[in-house]
Amino acid sequence: MTKEGLPEYSKSQLALRNGQDKPQIWVAYSGYIYDVSGSRLWKNGMHYEHWAGQDLTEELKDAPHSDSVFSKFQVVGILKS
């Protein structure tokens, strides 16, 4: 996937999509932002000990699954560095 055409969001904009402040539930991984709103595992913006609205790149190292889990979700933007 190319980054062309995707909107960029800051970490503070991502933080608002935590399932609490706005209805969207978004997480970032490896520079991309994914919409996980439709996942029952992210209900109320929390997935086990992880909160939505954050960059989960480092946290995925400890997850019991690989990054292929993100292929189930729509990319909605790029996380500004």
Secondary structure, DSSP 4 states (H G I P E B T S, - for coil): ---TTPPEE-HHHHHT-BSSSSS-BEEEETTEEEE-TT-GGGGGGEETTEESSSB-TTGGGGSSS-GGGGGGSEEEEEE--
